[in-house]
């Protein structure tokens, strides 16, 4: 049986997509940029993708961060925000951004 990672070492990955609705425009780039600035200031490691942002950290801290980030469009006057969260909380080993991509790449011919 594998040894469980110490609570201080466990990391999770969260994929977060925040969608402001009713902005009067199909573009949401200004909202995404504001969220990215907040992430830069947060100290969390993250990667922006075309469909959302993947963030690395402890699961509890990530969920708190998601709530804080989903508030940002409301502060700009948006009346409705859809926040999609996918959380991969792995307890058997430490995971980091890019680990899944490397794992798949090792298996490719």
Secondary structure, 3 states (H helix, E strand, C coil): CCCCCCCCCCCEEEEEEEEEECCCCCCCHHHHHHHHHHHHHHCCEEEEECCEEEEEECHHHHHHHHHHHHHHHHHCCCCEEEEEEEEEECCCCCCCCCHHHHHHHHHCC
